[in-house]
Amino acid sequence: MAAPRDLARWYDEHAQALFAFLLNLTRNEADTRDLLQALFVKLATRPDLLDAVRDERGFLLRMAHNLAVDLVRRRDTRARNYEAFAAEAVAVFAPAADADEQVFRARLTEALGELPVEQRAVVHLKLWEGLTFEAIAELLDVPLNTAASRYRYGLDKLRERLRPLYEEIR
Amino acid sequence: MRTTNFNPDDLERRLEGQPLRQLPPEWRDEILTAARAAARPRVAALEFRAPPWWRTVFWPNPVAWAGVAAAWVAILILNQAGRWEPLTSSAGVRSSSPGLGVALIEHRRQLNELLEVPAAESAPTPAPASPAPRGAPPDQPHCVI
């Protein structure tokens, strides 16, 4: 069993990033909480998982991604509707004081929800975790070119979707 | 259209600058508590594998074991009650109550006192049974007093 202080430290250092990533993948707050808890239960019962890991954040993001993918596969009915489900309005970004900014964030949330989960994961890790394509490829266990092309396709879709609004409010 | 000035790099930078939603602070204690609790039952489960010996013996059906115990208690009670039976039968009297047996013993003690028989001989000793003659009819009772 993990020492309580280790578990708390892991939570304090990484839970925010894991939460944002899981929320963007699942588009559901309850699922996000369940997966985050499942991840920390795993860490509590198998603390040796992080023994030989140099990049804790990357390893935990990989665990989170695997849990999210498992969730999608487990829930067959939901998996079939997952793309539609992902487009549901869930607040992925912090609320903004400015009305235009708030609208932009809402549209961005919707546009992200329209991306396939694989593209959304790469876009999230590149834009909001600041990972390189090499790191993303390793984390998601895909070839480097696949990671790069998923990002390019995803960003193109976001650009297309957000272009009118972006031009309007810039 | 107003898309001529659209710069992809600007959009990327703008997207990067969007602050992500904050993790609900109340989740911290809930998740950490749940994680620690989930790790604990494994120890409890190991302890449960070694129950006390009496639970191992009696657990499969405690009601049946209670029934067996009650039956033994009943047998012991009946056995105690039946202790008077040999005394009365040796005296040639059929007695169905313990009070009568006590009265008989007292009576015998007084009789012994009157006849000045030593205490050691006060207990009735059955006379040695003489073998019946071979030709004697089997329906004649042997009366031993």
Boltz contact constraints between the chains, C-beta under 6 A:
constraints:
  - contact:
      token1: [A, 1]
      token2: [B, 39]
      max_distance: 6.0
  - contact:
      token1: [A, 7]
      token2: [B, 32]
      max_distance: 6.0
  - contact:
      token1: [A, 15]
      token2: [B, 23]
      max_distance: 6.0
  - contact:
      token1: [A, 16]
      token2: [B, 23]
      max_distance: 6.0
  - contact:
      token1: [A, 19]
      token2: [B, 23]
      max_distance: 6.0
  - contact:
      token1: [A, 20]
      token2: [B, 20]
      max_distance: 6.0
  - contact:
      token1: [A, 37]
      token2: [B, 31]
      max_distance: 6.0
  - contact:
      token1: [A, 37]
      token2: [B, 34]
      max_distance: 6.0
  - contact:
      token1: [A, 40]
      token2: [B, 31]
      max_distance: 6.0
  - contact:
      token1: [A, 40]
      token2: [B, 35]
      max_distance: 6.0
  - contact:
      token1: [A, 41]
      token2: [B, 35]
      max_distance: 6.0
  - contact:
      token1: [A, 41]
      token2: [B, 38]
      max_distance: 6.0
  - contact:
      token1: [A, 44]
      token2: [B, 35]
      max_distance: 6.0
  - contact:
      token1: [A, 44]
      token2: [B, 36]
      max_distance: 6.0
  - contact:
      token1: [A, 44]
      token2: [B, 39]
      max_distance: 6.0
  - contact:
      token1: [A, 45]
      token2: [B, 39]
      max_distance: 6.0
  - contact:
      token1: [A, 91]
      token2: [B, 21]
      max_distance: 6.0
  - contact:
      token1: [A, 92]
      token2: [B, 21]
      max_distance: 6.0
  - contact:
      token1: [A, 93]
      token2: [B, 18]
      max_distance: 6.0
  - contact:
      token1: [A, 93]
      token2: [B, 20]
      max_distance: 6.0
  - contact:
      token1: [A, 93]
      token2: [B, 21]
      max_distance: 6.0
  - contact:
      token1: [A, 94]
      token2: [B, 19]
      max_distance: 6.0
  - contact:
      token1: [A, 94]
      token2: [B, 21]
      max_distance: 6.0
  - contact:
      token1: [A, 127]
      token2: [B, 15]
      max_distance: 6.0
  - contact:
      token1: [A, 127]
      token2: [B, 16]
      max_distance: 6.0
  - contact:
      token1: [A, 128]
      token2: [B, 20]
      max_distance: 6.0
  - contact:
      token1: [A, 159]
      token2: [B, 11]
      max_distance: 6.0
  - contact:
      token1: [A, 163]
      token2: [B, 3]
      max_distance: 6.0
  - contact:
      token1: [A, 163]
      token2: [B, 6]
      max_distance: 6.0
  - contact:
      token1: [A, 167]
      token2: [B, 2]
      max_distance: 6.0
